[in-house]
Amino acid sequence: MVKDPSLPAIEVKDLSTSYRVHIRGSSVLGGITDLFRLGQSTDRVIPAVKDVSFAVPQGSVLGVIGRNGAGKSTLLRCLAGILAPESGTVTVRGRISTLITIGVGMNQNLTGRENIRLGGLAMGLDKDRVEATVDQIAEFAQLGEYVDFPVETYSSGMRSRLGFAVMAHLDPEVLLIDEALAGGDSKFQAETAHKMAELCGNGRTIVLVSHSLTAIRTMATQCIWMHQGRVIEEGDPDDVAASYMRYCRLSDSDLLDDT
């Protein structure tokens, strides 16, 4: 855990990063000049996160909202250390557990139970401790008899529930979640909210990227709204969500006016 509780669990200062899109030339649509481009390829650099700064206190939940392409998932990958900053700094104080993409880290050919064991061992927990939590994790994920079926037979919702259950029950310090809550019914949503509150009460820190404003308002203690790689607003989840909804209504209205 963070030794000095006065220090934020996560600090991001002036973070910027980009990703590359590989574009290959084609002669199918482009006319005679494309004949000379056939087989050539270029890389286009797309800025994804631009001069982003914020801090997340220990034991709190940061909600991140914004439309597709806003840079939310890229930001989470920077926090997880998957992407390196091009400029700026990211400081995370604590052991990170991530649920960034549904199914990542799971062996599709193994059963849910076997994946739970692998997840616990990968996080450095001893075998006895992992075994003691397997049934609890399976019950929380609402897998029923499917816990002993191969993960490749699971729906995306089942995978997301299993992924969250493993991460949340195996003693994380900083938990990063990207749309992990999309695969649950109202009962699972309630249990997830309770589990996240329990984790925060024990000093854990959570970053939650979600399109569900209800989930953000219910679970987050602070919120940032991202648009085109930048933080547009940061603050109370209700206030930020309200601003975001107003923007979405105005934006959608403009699109309708243009049609």
C-alpha positions as CSV (number, residue, x, y, z in Angstrom):
1,M,0.0,0.0,0.0
2,V,1.0,3.7,-0.3
3,K,3.2,4.3,2.8
4,D,2.5,8.1,2.9
5,P,-1.3,8.6,2.8
6,S,-0.7,12.3,2.0
7,L,0.7,11.3,-1.4
8,P,-1.7,10.6,-4.3
9,A,-1.9,7.0,-5.4
10,I,-1.7,8.3,-9.0
11,E,-0.1,11.5,-10.3
12,V,-0.2,12.4,-14.0
13,K,1.6,15.6,-15.1
14,D,1.5,17.0,-18.6
15,L,1.1,13.6,-20.2
16,S,1.0,13.3,-24.0
17,T,1.2,10.3,-26.2
18,S,0.3,9.1,-29.7
19,Y,-0.3,5.9,-31.6
20,R,0.6,4.9,-35.1
21,V,-1.8,3.8,-37.8
22,H,-0.4,1.7,-40.6
23,I,-1.8,2.7,-43.9
24,R,-1.1,0.6,-47.0
25,G,-1.6,2.0,-50.5
26,S,-4.2,0.5,-52.8
27,S,-4.7,0.6,-56.6
28,V,-8.4,-0.4,-56.4
29,L,-10.0,3.0,-55.9
30,G,-7.4,5.6,-56.6
31,G,-6.8,5.7,-60.4
32,I,-3.6,5.6,-62.3
33,T,-1.4,7.3,-59.8
34,D,-2.1,4.5,-57.3
35,L,-0.4,2.1,-59.6
36,F,2.9,3.6,-58.5
37,R,1.9,3.3,-54.8
38,L,1.0,-0.4,-54.9
39,G,2.9,-2.2,-52.1
40,Q,3.9,1.0,-50.4
41,S,2.9,1.8,-46.9
42,T,3.0,4.8,-44.6
43,D,2.5,5.3,-40.8
44,R,0.2,8.0,-39.6
45,V,0.8,9.3,-36.1
46,I,-2.4,10.1,-34.2
47,P,-2.2,12.2,-31.1
48,A,-4.3,10.4,-28.4
49,V,-3.5,12.1,-25.1
50,K,-2.5,15.8,-25.0
51,D,-1.1,17.6,-21.9
52,V,-3.2,15.7,-19.4
53,S,-2.7,16.3,-15.7
54,F,-4.6,15.1,-12.6
55,A,-4.1,13.3,-9.3
56,V,-6.0,10.5,-7.7
57,P,-6.0,10.4,-3.9
58,Q,-5.4,7.0,-2.2
59,G,-8.6,5.1,-1.5
60,S,-10.7,7.0,-4.1
61,V,-12.4,6.2,-7.4
62,L,-11.7,8.2,-10.5
63,G,-14.3,8.0,-13.3
64,V,-13.2,8.8,-16.8
65,I,-15.9,9.6,-19.4
66,G,-16.0,10.8,-23.0
67,R,-17.0,9.7,-26.4
68,N,-15.3,7.0,-28.5
69,G,-11.9,8.2,-29.5
70,A,-11.6,10.7,-26.7
71,G,-8.3,9.1,-25.4
72,K,-9.8,7.3,-22.4
73,S,-8.4,3.8,-23.1
74,T,-5.1,5.2,-24.2
75,L,-4.8,7.1,-20.9
76,L,-5.5,3.9,-19.0
77,R,-2.8,2.1,-20.9
78,C,-0.4,4.8,-19.9
79,L,-1.3,4.4,-16.3
80,A,-0.8,0.6,-16.6
81,G,2.6,1.1,-18.2
82,I,1.6,-0.5,-21.4
83,L,2.2,2.7,-23.3
84,A,5.1,5.0,-22.6
85,P,4.6,8.7,-22.4
86,E,6.0,10.8,-25.2
87,S,6.2,13.7,-22.7
88,G,5.1,14.3,-19.2
89,T,5.1,11.8,-16.3
90,V,2.9,9.1,-14.8
91,T,3.5,8.0,-11.2
92,V,1.6,5.1,-9.7
93,R,2.2,4.3,-6.0
94,G,1.1,0.7,-5.5
95,R,0.8,-2.6,-7.2
96,I,-1.4,-2.3,-10.3
97,S,-4.1,-4.7,-11.3
98,T,-5.6,-4.1,-14.7
99,L,-8.8,-5.1,-16.5
100,I,-8.3,-3.0,-19.6
101,T,-9.6,-5.4,-22.3
102,I,-12.1,-8.1,-21.8
103,G,-10.4,-11.5,-21.8
104,V,-6.8,-10.2,-21.8
105,G,-4.6,-12.4,-19.6
106,M,-7.0,-15.4,-19.8
107,N,-6.2,-18.6,-21.4
108,Q,-9.2,-19.3,-23.6
109,N,-8.6,-23.1,-23.6
110,L,-8.6,-23.3,-19.8
111,T,-11.6,-23.3,-17.5
112,G,-12.7,-20.3,-15.5
113,R,-11.5,-22.1,-12.3
114,E,-8.1,-22.7,-13.9
115,N,-7.8,-19.1,-15.0
116,I,-8.7,-17.9,-11.5
117,R,-5.8,-19.9,-10.2
118,L,-3.4,-18.6,-12.8
119,G,-4.5,-15.0,-12.1
120,G,-3.8,-15.4,-8.4
121,L,-0.4,-17.0,-8.9
122,A,0.5,-14.3,-11.5
123,M,-0.2,-11.7,-8.9
124,G,2.2,-13.3,-6.5
125,L,-0.2,-14.9,-4.1
126,D,0.6,-18.3,-2.6
127,K,-1.3,-21.4,-3.8
128,D,-3.3,-21.9,-0.5
129,R,-4.6,-18.4,-0.5
130,V,-5.6,-18.6,-4.2
131,E,-7.5,-21.9,-3.5
132,A,-9.3,-20.4,-0.6
133,T,-10.8,-17.7,-2.8
134,V,-11.6,-19.7,-6.0
135,D,-15.2,-20.5,-5.1
136,Q,-15.8,-17.0,-3.8
137,I,-14.6,-15.5,-7.0
138,A,-16.7,-17.9,-9.1
139,E,-19.8,-17.1,-7.1
140,F,-19.2,-13.3,-7.4
141,A,-18.8,-13.6,-11.2
142,Q,-22.1,-15.5,-11.4
143,L,-20.6,-18.3,-13.5
144,G,-22.4,-21.3,-12.0
145,E,-21.4,-24.5,-13.6
146,Y,-19.6,-22.6,-16.3
147,V,-16.7,-22.1,-13.9
148,D,-15.5,-25.6,-15.0
149,F,-16.1,-24.8,-18.7
150,P,-13.4,-23.5,-21.0
151,V,-13.3,-19.7,-21.2
152,E,-13.6,-19.8,-25.0
153,T,-17.3,-20.9,-24.4
154,Y,-18.0,-17.8,-22.4
155,S,-19.9,-14.8,-23.6
156,S,-18.2,-11.4,-23.4
157,G,-20.3,-10.6,-20.3
158,M,-19.1,-13.7,-18.6
159,R,-15.5,-12.9,-19.4
160,S,-15.8,-9.4,-18.1
161,R,-17.5,-10.6,-14.8
162,L,-14.8,-13.2,-14.3
163,G,-12.0,-10.7,-15.0
164,F,-13.4,-8.1,-12.6
165,A,-14.0,-10.8,-9.9
166,V,-10.4,-12.0,-10.2
167,M,-8.9,-8.5,-10.0
168,A,-11.1,-7.3,-7.2
169,H,-10.7,-10.4,-4.9
170,L,-6.9,-10.8,-5.2
171,D,-5.7,-7.9,-3.1
172,P,-5.1,-5.2,-5.7
173,E,-3.6,-1.8,-4.6
174,V,-4.5,0.2,-7.7
175,L,-7.2,-1.2,-10.0
176,L,-7.6,0.0,-13.6
177,I,-10.9,-0.9,-15.2
178,D,-12.0,-0.2,-18.8
179,E,-15.7,-1.0,-19.5
180,A,-15.5,-4.0,-17.2
181,L,-19.0,-3.4,-15.9
182,A,-20.8,-3.8,-19.2
183,G,-21.3,-7.5,-18.8
184,G,-23.4,-7.6,-15.7
185,D,-27.1,-7.5,-14.8
186,S,-28.5,-5.2,-12.1
187,K,-27.5,-7.6,-9.3
188,F,-23.9,-7.8,-10.6
189,Q,-23.8,-4.0,-10.9
190,A,-24.9,-3.7,-7.3
191,E,-22.4,-6.2,-6.1
192,T,-19.7,-4.5,-8.1
193,A,-20.5,-1.2,-6.6
194,H,-20.4,-2.7,-3.1
195,K,-17.0,-4.4,-3.8
196,M,-15.5,-1.2,-5.1
197,A,-16.6,0.7,-2.0
198,E,-15.1,-2.1,0.1
199,L,-11.8,-1.9,-1.8
200,C,-11.7,1.9,-1.4
201,G,-12.5,1.6,2.3
202,N,-9.4,-0.6,2.6
203,G,-7.3,2.1,1.0
204,R,-7.4,0.7,-2.6
205,T,-7.6,3.1,-5.5
206,I,-9.6,2.6,-8.7
207,V,-9.7,4.2,-12.1
208,L,-12.9,3.4,-14.0
209,V,-13.4,4.2,-17.7
210,S,-17.0,3.8,-18.6
211,H,-19.8,5.0,-21.0
212,S,-22.3,4.4,-18.2
213,L,-22.9,7.7,-16.4
214,T,-25.0,5.9,-13.9
215,A,-22.0,3.7,-12.9
216,I,-19.7,6.8,-12.7
217,R,-22.2,8.8,-10.6
218,T,-22.7,5.8,-8.3
219,M,-19.1,4.6,-7.8
220,A,-16.8,7.5,-8.6
221,T,-15.6,10.1,-6.0
222,Q,-14.1,12.3,-8.7
223,C,-14.5,12.4,-12.5
224,I,-12.7,13.7,-15.6
225,W,-14.3,14.3,-19.0
226,M,-12.0,13.7,-21.9
227,H,-12.5,15.0,-25.5
228,Q,-10.0,14.7,-28.3
229,G,-7.2,13.7,-26.0
230,R,-7.7,16.5,-23.5
231,V,-9.3,16.9,-20.1
232,I,-12.3,19.2,-20.6
233,E,-13.6,19.2,-17.0
234,E,-12.6,17.6,-13.7
235,G,-14.5,17.5,-10.4
236,D,-17.6,16.1,-8.8
237,P,-19.0,13.2,-10.8
238,D,-22.5,14.6,-10.9
239,D,-21.3,18.0,-12.1
240,V,-18.9,16.6,-14.7
241,A,-21.5,14.1,-16.0
242,A,-24.1,16.9,-16.3
243,S,-21.7,19.0,-18.4
244,Y,-20.9,16.0,-20.6
245,M,-24.6,15.3,-21.1
246,R,-25.3,18.9,-22.1
247,Y,-22.4,18.7,-24.6
248,C,-23.7,15.5,-26.1
249,R,-27.2,16.9,-26.5
250,L,-25.9,20.0,-28.2
251,S,-23.5,18.0,-30.4
252,D,-26.2,15.6,-31.4
253,S,-28.6,18.5,-32.2
254,D,-26.0,20.1,-34.4
255,L,-25.6,16.8,-36.3
256,L,-29.3,16.6,-36.9
257,D,-29.4,20.2,-38.1
258,D,-26.8,19.4,-40.7
259,T,-28.7,16.5,-42.1
